[in-house]
């Protein structure tokens, strides 16, 4: 009888110990799981912070850096503000002085103008606008088709400054630039001569491709 009681108490003690051990292991596993969840949560927050920081601060950093240019035979080698390499093939020979830097679309970033053609009255540049999303310079045909193209940072307009028809027929055109880098005519200022020899100048204001107003005046001999 005493022997049976001893075994009964011993078995009860072993059962309690096993139950306590299982409980401790479960608690330990829960703590490890909780620590792991906290770690993953902090890691996710860190990744989000880095992404947001890049979106907010990378453009400011990139704007402070100019692209680097090197002319190699019939190509221009460009190092973008973030260090990416890009090659632009040329259809004509170019010198270092034929390349200019200018913010042509008023986004705060430096764009590239490469002289393509020069005549007696006009010159044409190939315009490459910096793409923030792609980190490369993209050719813009509309701006490249404007003679003596330049950007007016005060009015936020792109100007074709030397349209030429004759000795008396010259004009310039002003364009606004939209978010997709499309240009829209806003003003045309022109001089021309009548068949009887009088000289005139006029200014047309435009909106959405239509003329909204026009001013005309004769150019007097003493004003020439």
Secondary structure in CASP SS format (residue, H / E / C, confidence):
PFRMAT SS
TARGET T0000
AUTHOR 0000-0000-0000
METHOD secondary structure of the structure
MODEL  1
X C 1.00
X H 1.00
X H 1.00
X H 1.00
X H 1.00
X H 1.00
X H 1.00
X H 1.00
X H 1.00
X H 1.00
X H 1.00
X H 1.00
X H 1.00
X H 1.00
X H 1.00
X H 1.00
X H 1.00
X H 1.00
X H 1.00
X H 1.00
X H 1.00
X H 1.00
X H 1.00
X H 1.00
X H 1.00
X H 1.00
X H 1.00
X H 1.00
X H 1.00
X H 1.00
X H 1.00
X H 1.00
X H 1.00
X H 1.00
X H 1.00
X H 1.00
X H 1.00
X H 1.00
X H 1.00
X H 1.00
X H 1.00
X H 1.00
X H 1.00
X H 1.00
X H 1.00
X H 1.00
X H 1.00
X H 1.00
X H 1.00
X H 1.00
X H 1.00
X H 1.00
X H 1.00
X H 1.00
X H 1.00
X H 1.00
X H 1.00
X H 1.00
X H 1.00
X H 1.00
X H 1.00
X H 1.00
X H 1.00
X C 1.00
X C 1.00
X C 1.00
X C 1.00
X E 1.00
X E 1.00
X E 1.00
X E 1.00
X E 1.00
X C 1.00
X C 1.00
X E 1.00
X E 1.00
X E 1.00
X E 1.00
X E 1.00
X C 1.00
X C 1.00
X C 1.00
X C 1.00
X C 1.00
X E 1.00
X E 1.00
X E 1.00
X E 1.00
X E 1.00
X C 1.00
X C 1.00
X C 1.00
X C 1.00
X C 1.00
X C 1.00
X H 1.00
X H 1.00
X H 1.00
X E 1.00
X E 1.00
X E 1.00
X E 1.00
X C 1.00
X C 1.00
X C 1.00
X C 1.00
X C 1.00
X C 1.00
X C 1.00
X C 1.00
X E 1.00
X E 1.00
X E 1.00
X E 1.00
X E 1.00
X E 1.00
X E 1.00
X E 1.00
X C 1.00
X C 1.00
X C 1.00
X C 1.00
X E 1.00
X E 1.00
X E 1.00
X E 1.00
X E 1.00
X E 1.00
X E 1.00
X E 1.00
X E 1.00
X C 1.00
X C 1.00
X C 1.00
X C 1.00
X E 1.00
X E 1.00
X E 1.00
X E 1.00
X E 1.00
X H 1.00
X H 1.00
X H 1.00
X H 1.00
X C 1.00
X C 1.00
X C 1.00
X C 1.00
X E 1.00
X E 1.00
X E 1.00
X E 1.00
X C 1.00
X C 1.00
X C 1.00
X C 1.00
X E 1.00
X E 1.00
X E 1.00
X E 1.00
X E 1.00
X E 1.00
X E 1.00
X E 1.00
X C 1.00
X C 1.00
X C 1.00
X C 1.00
X C 1.00
X E 1.00
X E 1.00
X E 1.00
X E 1.00
X E 1.00
X E 1.00
X E 1.00
X E 1.00
X C 1.00
X C 1.00
X C 1.00
X C 1.00
X C 1.00
X E 1.00
X E 1.00
X E 1.00
X E 1.00
X E 1.00
X E 1.00
X E 1.00
X E 1.00
X E 1.00
X E 1.00
X E 1.00
X C 1.00
X C 1.00
X C 1.00
X C 1.00
X C 1.00
X E 1.00
X E 1.00
X E 1.00
X E 1.00
X E 1.00
X E 1.00
X E 1.00
X E 1.00
X E 1.00
X C 1.00
X C 1.00
X E 1.00
X E 1.00
X E 1.00
X E 1.00
X E 1.00
X E 1.00
X E 1.00
X E 1.00
X E 1.00
X E 1.00
X C 1.00
X H 1.00
X H 1.00
X H 1.00
X C 1.00
END
